């Protein structure tokens, strides 16, 4: 009797434990509040996912907007550069660093023409040759002088321009505004960089925006390096961005271009020396023949056929020099 009772109690206990376990498994989360917590976690995760998706979407929209602004800015600058024609005489005089007026240039041209004509007449050249020398000295010599001064000033500018960009980069990283960095360059840089950046500051002082003031520097110094600087400043003014990083990359590009230019000049010196020797050889031979036997070579400027031969020889020499110059000059 007692054994049957004990067995019944054991079975009842085991049944109660089983029912309690099932109740704990299925009813426990509802009674302990775990399920609402999970719901809140899921809701929070879903909200964060929506917020993250919204932020990514906004970031992509901002990137597309900036990309469009960059493309529009580059297109506008490229259109302006294509519309630019050969600069007028006044602009070329400014590029050469000359403070001449057009009247001064005309007077200098007349002086060159008069001196060239007097020298040709003094050596007994024919009237046709004298007129040719007058035209060449009056029209060609002043233009050559201006081109030479422009090239020399451009070379000095390129040698100092990368250092000026480095000064601006360090100033921007230190927290200075771009205008103040340009003012530092205008005060401390070497010529002609100092003059060009001072003109940018002066243009800003009369009310021009910084991007437009820098763009005018490209009109005075039409170089690809200056155009790069104009593009970087214009993009930063319109679309924003890390100016110090962009200018740092520009400085590295400028220095690499300078190294490449110097390498090309070094590699082309042999060809230039050969072209100079070939071009000077006829003149040297003519001078030596004149010194040794003047009666033999004087027929060239005493007879009409000699005049024709001199003009034809000068023409073909000019063609040969231009061809050699085209062959040894490299654009990059």
Secondary structure, DSSP 8 states (H G I E B T S, - for coil): -HHHHHHHHHHHHHHHHHHHHHHHHHHHHHHHTHHHHHHHHHHHHHHHHHHHHHHHHHHHHHHHHHHHHHHHHHHHHHHHHHH--S--HHHHHHHTT----HHHHHHHHHHHHHHHHHHHHHTT--HHHHHHHHHIIIIIIHHHHHHHHHHHHHHHHHHHHHHHHHHHHHHHHTT--HHHHHHHHHHHS-TTHHHHHHHHHHHHHTT--HHHHHHHHHHHS--HHHHHHHHHHHHHHHH---HHHHHHHHHHHHHHHHHHHHHHHHHHHHHHHHHHHHHHHHHHHHHHHHHH-HHHHTHHHHSHHHHHHHHHHHHHHHHHHHHHHHHH----
